[in-house]
Amino acid sequence: MHGAFLSYLVVGIVIGCLYALTASGLVVTYTTSGIFNFAHGAIGMFMAFTYWQLAVGWHVPVPIALLLTLFVLAPLMGALVERIFIRPLYGASLGVTLVVTLGLLLLLLGVANAVWSPTVTRNLPPILMGHQVTIFGVVVSFYQLMVLVVSVAVAVVLRVLFTRTRVGITMRAVVDDRELTAMAGTSPHRTAQLSWALGASMAALAGILIAPLEHLDQLNLTLLVVTGYAAAVVGRLRSVPLTVLGAMLLGLLNSYAVGYLPSNWLSDLQPVLPMAVLFIMLLVMRPGRLAAGRVTGRITARIPSAQQSLLASALFVAAAVVASRLLSPSNLITAGAGLVIGLIALSLVLLTGFSGQVSLCQMTFAGAGAFVMGKTFGGSSIFGLVLAVIVPAAVGGLLAAAVLRLRGLYLALATLAFAYAADSLFFNHFLGFGGILKVGRVRIGLPTTQRGYFVLIAVVFAAVAAGLMALRRGPVGRLLAAMNDSEVACASVGLNITWVKILVFTLSAGIAGLGGAFYGGWQHEVGPNDFYFLFSLILLLLITIAGIDTVTGAFAAAIFYALQPQIARWVPIVSINYILVGVGAAMLGRNTGGVIGQMSAQREWLRARLGRGPTTEPLAVLDDGRDVAGALS
Amino acid sequence: MPAPSAEVMTASAGPGRAPVVEMFDVHAGYGKVAVLRGVNLTVPRGSVFALLGPNGAGKSTLLKVAGGRLVPTSGCVHVAGRHVNGTPPETFARAGVCSIPDQGVFPNLTVAENIRVFTHAGGVSASAAEERAFSRFPRLAERRRQLAGTLSGGERQMLAMARAFVNDPAVLLLDEISMGLAPMIVAQLYEVVGGLADEGITVVLVEQFAQAALRVATYAAIMKQGRIERVGEPGDIRDELAGAYLGGHQ
């Protein structure tokens, strides 16, 4: 018993070290560039595969392959990523930075899938595997010792770099004030590039060290960073020592959970432990101060008038009726699947587009909707549909009330944790791995044939879209727009944004639930994989690319989704859809309005040219308070 | 036009006795807002040049252009006789143009770390830089390990000004150093500015608090609506100030 306890201790410490490496890399990038890199794990994954390619695929000697990966290729990749995707982002809103790094995650995942087929099993060459020593009666492998030594060495190097060297101090200075760094004689771009190179190197190190524990897997390695998020939040995303502490705790918790949790439903808890820690940390954290003096000055898309949106809705339904007659049965299936995804995407238009809150768990709400629909009133009742809206809405409201003090990045992380936990604890548990739940089509006197149901979904989509536009035109919409622009300004004129946030979150979850119920009905059945948390990210990316502040954007996302099988047929590359969405999202730093936003900007420009209306081009995009003063004095 | 390198731009190595900063018909602004509308300006070597004028006249914007922090939309900016439009601000800094915005410090770095970052422009060692800074502002030595964000406004301004001593600049661009500070501290800071001028450093300062600025200035200019209205000796300018601020006619 005693020996087992110590063995689990050793395993826990080693896992903790690996978490610590991942998490501190994340913290380093965040503290030195101000951008939370969701793609940190993906970079590590990509580099682990690159290392495999060198050492195993091309038989480069292991030491050379290691050095080449860690000190040449990884820094190069980090610097390139900074130059191409991150540099246009400085001064952008948090939502955009989030979508860009998530897009990068998806892009790297897609490219890795395309280059290294996921169906082949790959193993990294063992480093120091097989040798072992016995310390206090516990067997410790050389690999475990090496992980420990490397982690301590990295921690010491980082500490010295950031407190003792000029270049390290400057990296921290850049986050404080980019312009001032330039005035002190250092290029902030170069410095940020250096930070990303360092971050990529650390990601590569973590990836290569973690990989030998299992065989190489694109998704697993990418998502390991999720545990890193939890550890980083313990360090409030800024402190490396606290992050290491958090990582150690998580490692030990994980190890002892594996060792001692009884193997009943409690053992389901083990994979979600990091998420639970993340969630609890976010709940007990003191909320940050409202950031003042930030005018991001983004112009949202034009709001159509009541007549315009009603006309558009009617035309949309008419088009859907025609389409349902013209499309072949198989095309109708994909078109309908796209449309229900568009319906779920509408929930993000409200939440993220109108009110600026980022949620990474909309598919979870959709899943809850499908679940409720399938389980209640025989699976096809209108009452079931009502419940499919109410239950997710209530869950969303409760979640909002719990995490609402959190803003921006922390809110995104909390919803991610929620989605992840819901996957493991709820969907997998109640639907079972590979299990299915039959979901019926709602019966309201209409035929439930493919065509009839397709038209019904189109009607619901049009109604929700018109409703959102009506909301956007009214006082609530103005409040949301104001909140999106500046929370501190809202607070200072006495608007209670707390209730508005809960309301919006609730409503948005309800719309997602509605979409989920129709999703289930369209497919006849749902399984746990339908609501995998990664799909929530993809949905957010899709609609942000299309244009998140318009219902047209949701429709465009629906079209892309429906076209996916077709694109995969045209372009015979594995994960081409991941790559496309990833590229689209990662390039958003250059055009934050998305495709629709771009078209709308061009239309406005044209209108201004023709003298038909006022231009809505921002007068001045000011990035901080001082510039506002500068422009006026 | 290729950006001039730090070597050719170095103010002290410029051709002859060219004025430190010159502007010819400079226009600049933010997005669609035009702020500078044709500024012509010559700042002679070794002068203390005060830019005065009402809010919105473009004083701070002019300073930004002179420090390379804002690229003009048209016109020429010369530093030490060289055309420098579009040169990045870090090159200006390395060439001896020292921009000090109001309380320009890094709040999450300690005082010592701030000074360390300042040494990028010069070739000064960390200990030498601290010695120079602390000899002028002994108060900072007491706060050496404190985060700059937790300093008082006056101390923060001292730390920002310390950069001028660390790097031996040729030109100092000071933006509203008196903003929000007690008169006693303002007087202290201006004493330091006077000392710097005595060492031969050219100083361009923007100031709302005109009397303090005119006491140390050798030249002064009144700006109004994006143009230089009048340049002259402090004595001449003093009489016209009231009119400029109140918008009256002389």
Interface residues (C-beta under 8 A of the other chain):
Chain A: T163 R166 I169 T170 R172 A173 V175 D176 D177 E179 L180 T181 A182 M183 A184 G185 T186 S187 P188 E617 P618 L619 A620 V621 L622 R626 D627 A629 G630 A631 L632 S633
Chain B: Y30 G31 K32 V33 V35 N55 G56 A57 K59 S60 T61 K64 G67 R69 P88 P89 E90 A93 R94 C98 S99 I100 P101 D102 G104 V105 F106 P107 N108 L109 E113 N114 R116 V117 F118 T119 H120 A121 G122 A126 R163 N167
